[in-house]
Each structure stands twice: as C-alpha cells, then as structure tokens.
C-alpha cells in the first residue's frame, strides 16, 4: 500500500506535468522537472504542508522557472524555428476548451514571447485559477507584484491569442478539407482552406530538413505544400488530436516523420506547425494525460 507522500504525488502528477509542460513547451524537460519535484517532495516535512496540491505546484513552478533559463540558452543556438514538443492528447482535452486552448501549439508559441515570470503567473492564474497569494509563494514575489505581472501578461496574450472559439465540428471539417487538398496537391483547394495571412513554421532542429524561416501567405504556403505532395504520398498520413487540436501525423515505415499541427480560425487554417525534429516525436504513439 502506497504511503501518503507517494499517494499525494501520484494523485496530482498529471496536473504537475501540465503545469511544467505549459511553462516549458517540452515534455522531456517537464518530465525532468517532475522527477526533481518528487525528490524534493519526498524530503518535505509534512507538518509544514497545509495543501498538497498547492505545495506541489509551488515546487514544480520554481523548478520549471529554473529550467526555463537553461532552455532559453539552448534555443539561442537552435537551428531554425523552435516549436513546442507535440503531444498526442485524449478526447477529453479537446472537450475542455480552456485547457485545449492553453496547450495548443499556437498558445504555447504566444507564451514563448512572455518573460519567465510572466509565463508562470499567466499559467497559474489563467489556466489553473490559483489565487494571487498561492502564485506569489510559487514565484517568490509579493502578491501585489504578481497582480501587476498577471495584468501585463494577460494583455500581452490577449493581443496574440487565437481570434475566436472554433467548434470541434468546424475544426474537423477544416482538417478534412486540408488533408484532402494536401494529399491531392490541389492548389485551388489549398487556397480555399488557407487564410490569406497563414503562417507555416517548420522545426527540424538542424537534424532533418525543414524550412528555416517562417513562410507567410496562402500562395507561398500552398506552393510549399504542393511541392511536398510526393513526400505525403510515400508515407502514411493520419488525423490525430495533438495538443487538444486537429493535426496530421506523417509516418514512414511505421515511424513518425512529421507532425503537422493546425491552428484554425473562422474555419480557415491560419497556422501550420510542422515538427520534424526526431527528438520531439517520441510522444505520438501514446496519449499524454493533461489535467487542470
């Protein structure tokens, strides 16, 4: 029978992983943070713990903030655009609209534009609804300062977040139309489903071929996709829920080659995120449980 310390950690593990992942955009780094969280939690004097969840979130947040500095240095030398590590997610993530938006590739890229403190405060306040006193303890700042940071981060994100809510049915229809256009190489169909200001980002990490600069505009993105029709034809292209949103997964010889995540606004594809770096494709064969 598990002891209370282990039971508390296991009970909140999925939530802690979600906190770390949203702060870091990397499942591998989030797992490392959870390992360290467990080690610290196991040594905590239980007499000082009033709320297991709040205490564990505090440990995880502080460790994730430390890891963010390391990631920042790593990204400075990254080859080409850096994209978050994609996760295969269960249907219940997509059903929780707020959670799905918060872990979407588009939102994680918006969070990349925040300072580490802003990112931590935004995630803890807007996604996990912690009160300012709890957040202040987690980030090591006065509650009044945390309120200011939260306001600044909220305004920053609001100016850059997806344009509006998209129903699951609209997302599915857009994915079906996009997939058909990609598989057939029909330029007209692609132009019909791509927003005029669509942005395509590719992440090969300098290990495999990928575009090194953003490709902007429906014509340029459509040409890029039609040029790659041969690549899609030689592999297996399947639909999936990635980070709570529709995506296509390209496999070759049974191995994941590319994850193409979509951002959809008003029924049109406004963002395409092609993750090809092999180091980021290890979590596409099993669903990752995310919790708020």
N, C-alpha and C positions, 0 to 999 in steps of 0.2 A: 504493500500500500504506500502511495507517494506521501511524502511529508508535506506540511502546509506551504513551505517555501517553494518546493517544486510545483505543487498544485497551482499556486498563485501565478507563477511564471507561465506555466502551460496554458492556463485559462486566458491570459492576456497576450500570448505570443503573437497571434495573428494581428492584433491591434498594434503591438510594438513594431512588428515588421512593416506594417503600413505607414506608421509614423516615420520610421527610418528611411523607407523607400521614397516617400514623398519629399523628404528633405534632401536625399542624395541622388535620386534618379537611377540608382544602381542596385540591383538585387544582391549582387555579390557583396558589395560594401554594406548593405543593410544586414545581411546575414552575419558579417563580421561584427557589426555593432551589437547584434543580438547576442552573439557569443560573449562579448565583453560585458554586456548588460547582465547576463546570467551570472558571470563570475562575481561581479560586484554585488548583485542581489543576494547571492548565496552567503556573502560575508556581512550583510547588513544586520545590525542589532534590531530585532523585530519590535523591541519596546519603543523605538522611535518612529515606527511606521503606523500612521493613522489610516491611510487609504492605500491599499496595494497598487491599484491602477495608477493613481496619481504619482506614487513614488517610482514605479517602474517607468512611466512615461518621462519623468524627470531625468532618470538615469539615461534612458535611450536618447533623449533630446540632447543632453550635454555631450554624450559620446558622438552623436551624429554631427553636432556643430564642430567638434574637433576633426572629425573625418572630412567634413566639407573643405577645410583648409588644405588637406592633402589632395583631395580631388581637384581643387582649384589649380594647384601646381601641375597636376597631371594633365588637365585639359589645356593648359597653356602650350604644351608640346604635342597635342593631339593632331593627327593628320586629317584635315578636312573637318566638316561639321561634326560636332559631338551630339549624339541623340541618346535619350534615356534607354535603358535596357528594357526591352518589351517583355510583358508577362502575359501568358495565357490565363484568362480570368473566367470564372464561373458566371452563369447567367444572373445570379443574384447581385453581382457587382453592377451589371448594366441596369438592373431594376432599381437600384439605389442611385437616383440621378445625381445627387450631390457627390456621392463617393466616386461614381464613374467619371464625372467631370474633373474631380480633383486629381485623379490618377491618369487622366488621358495624356497622350503624348503632347498634345497642344498645350495643356495646362502645365505640365512638367517643364516644358520649354519656357513658358512665361515665368515660372518660379525660378528658373536659372538666371533671370535678369534682376532678381532681388539680392540684397546683401544676405549673408548667412543669418543674421539676427532677424531680418525682415521675413525671411523664408520660414524660420522656426516659429515665429509669432503668428504668421498667417496660417500656417498649417494647424497649429494647436488651437487657434481661436476659430477660424472659419470652417475647418473640417471636423475637428474633434470637440468643438464647443467647450473648451476648458475656460474657466474663469480667469480673469487677469491676475489674481493672486497666485494661482497654480502656475500660470505661464511665467510669471516673474520669478518663481522659485526654479523653474526649469531652465531659464535662460540666464539667470543670475543678474537681473536688472530690476530696478524699482517698478512697482505696478504702474505708477504714473508714466514712466518712460515706455513701458510696454504698451500702454494705451496709445501713445503717440506713434510708436512703431507700427501698431496694428492699423491705425488710420492711414498712415503713409503707404503701407503695403497693400491695403485694401484698394486704395485709389489707383495705385500702380497696376494692380492686377485687373481691376475693372476696365481700364483703358485698353487692355490687351486680350481679355478673355474671349472665348467664342461668342459670336454675335447674338445667339439666341438658342432657346431649347429646341432640340430636334427629337421628334418622336422615334421610338425604335422602328416603327414601320417605315418612316421616311429614310432612316439610316439603312435599313435592309434594302429598300428599293434602289437607293443610290449605289450601294455596294454591288447589287446585281447588275445594274446598268454599267457601272465602271468596269466590273470584271468582264462582262461581255465585250465591251469596247476594247479592253486590253488584249483579250485572247484573240480577237479577230483582227486587231490592228486597224479598226475602222476610225479614221481620223475625224470624220464628221460626228460620230457618236461620242468620241472623247471630248470634242469641243463642246458638245451639248451638255455633258455632265460636269465639266471642269469650270469653276468660277473664273471670270476674266483675270483676277489677281491671284490665282492659285500659286502656291509656293511648294516646290519639291526640294527636299533635303535628303542627302544620302550619307550614310555612315559606314565606311569600310575600315576605319581605324588605321589606314595605311597598310592593312594586311591583305585585303581583297579590293578589287576595282570598285570605285564608287565616284559619283560626281563630287568634286572638291569645293564647289561653290553653289550657293542656292540657285535654282532655276526658277524664274518668276514669269508668270503669264501663261494663259491657256495654250497659246500657239506653241511656245517653246517647250512646255511640259508635254503637250500632245506629241510633238515631234520626238522628244526623248523617249516616250513610252512606245511609240510605234517602231522606233529603231530597235527597241529591245524585245519585240514580239517573238523573235526567234528564241530568245532565252526562256520566255514563258512557255513556248511550245515544247521545249526539250525537257521540261520539268513537270511537276505536279502542282497545280495551283488550287488551293482550297481556301474557303472562307473560314474565319475564326473570330472569336471575341478576344481582342488584345487590349489590355488596359481599359476594359469596360466598353470598348467601342469596336466597330467593324474593321476588319483588316483582312488582307490576303497573305497567305503563307506559301512561299515557293519552296518546294523540296526537290532535291536531286538525289537519286539513288537512296531515297529514304531519309536523307539528312536535310535539315533546314538550311536553305541557302540564303533566303531573304524574307524579312517580314516587312510588308508594306502596309503601314497603318494610315488610316484616312481621318481627316477632320472634315466634317460635313456641316455646312451652314445653309439653311433655307433650301435644302435639297440638292445643293451643289457641293462638289469637292473643293474645299478651299486650302487644304494642306495635305501633302503626301510625305510620309516619313519612311524612307527605305533603310532599314537596318540590316547590314550585311557583315559587320564585324563578327567573326565566329565566337569571340569571347562573350558576346552579348546574346547569343542564341541558344543558351542551354536550358531555358525555362519555357520552351514551347511545346513540350510533349506531355506536360502535366500541369493542371490548373494550380495557380497560386492563390490561396485563400487570402482575401483582404477584408479588413473589418474596421469599422469606426467605433 
